[in-house]
């Protein structure tokens, strides 16, 4: 059955926050592993078939570490997959360490997703993996202006993938302006380049949804930047 697409929609979201636990940002992958390995885990929790084959879709459950706190973000059908696993759970096991998690905060709301008339500003609160091996070579050899253009093109592609994954049709040209800084980091025992910074795009993205690669492990999470009021504004 083909999902109906719209130009803008409200998406249901659930954010599960563990405020008493502090872990490094890279523990997002272990948070994912903990819930995805549960016997009753729905495939929405890990995006794999029973035989281990990957399911290629925008992740509706994303595991993040924001300000050193574990956070699970579930979207639409992902909510019903996550809810029974977090309710009543008393501990999280991340790697070799177990954390008590009797205290958690659950936030249920809706967020608007879709193209907008005016640009909106966002910042990455977790490194964005936007470059694959091919376009990283292009990026590495480019001058500053070409680097900016390439990152903008990749960001637009990521936003379009997000829209398609959640059934939103983008009915206009997207425009991106980005101020990003490259950051080398270790990922899956390899040195990779991620980006932090902010960008603007004429598209509404609900807080903490991810763009780019490894979204389910918490990378590429964005939050809106609230524009400061002008000093003479009453």
Order of alpha helices (4+ residues) and beta strands (2+ residues): beta-alpha-beta-beta-alpha-beta-beta-beta-alpha-alpha-beta-beta-beta
